[in-house]
């Protein structure tokens, strides 16, 4: 089994687990340092874990409902701990979002609803209080840190009283938690309401970013959406380039896990581009 070694202090470049990743990594081992795998995939399809015979694994997660008011089951949290220990992931990346909600059924004891998709919460003080409470409860369960990923904000969340950058900054400060910066999510969050992404980035505690995500975007129904089957656009690279002086990430992950195919020349160019950006290659 292979494990990610961060001892040299140099940032690593990896890819989210998907249909194109393993063969590409075999052909270009100098470009892919690790594979990021969702806990949910390991839990429901254990053979996925065999990839660690070839590549180190970083664990991603969409099950803690960390910005929600309905906690996941102990069985789910215990299963995350098992996979975190087995993979020796250096951290657990989790969304600053919720996935469980109270049932609309008013009957006493009605089971919570599992939304099967991470949902951006209300950007309010009460949510920050809930994140702090959840982290206080979750952290003792794991031997590695939990880092929080900014959600893509596709529209103004009703009831919100602050912007996403201000919300992230306050979560990081109050909860003393590091971040997983999804640059594409940040660009979507600012592009749909036509805000300045650099102004948003200046509000964020980028010095707390441990990992960076890069993915594609698609234009549907009059707004931008996250798209892990589309190439990372130049606008995302440009934003990353502009904020790199404030970043010191330990890892950068390309999320092409929805892509059944992708031109190999494009993958080589994009991974090489990030390595140059991080001063990992000439």
Order of alpha helices (4+ residues) and beta strands (2+ residues): beta-alpha-beta-alpha-beta-alpha-beta-beta-beta-alpha-beta-alpha-beta-alpha-alpha-beta-beta-beta-alpha-beta-alpha
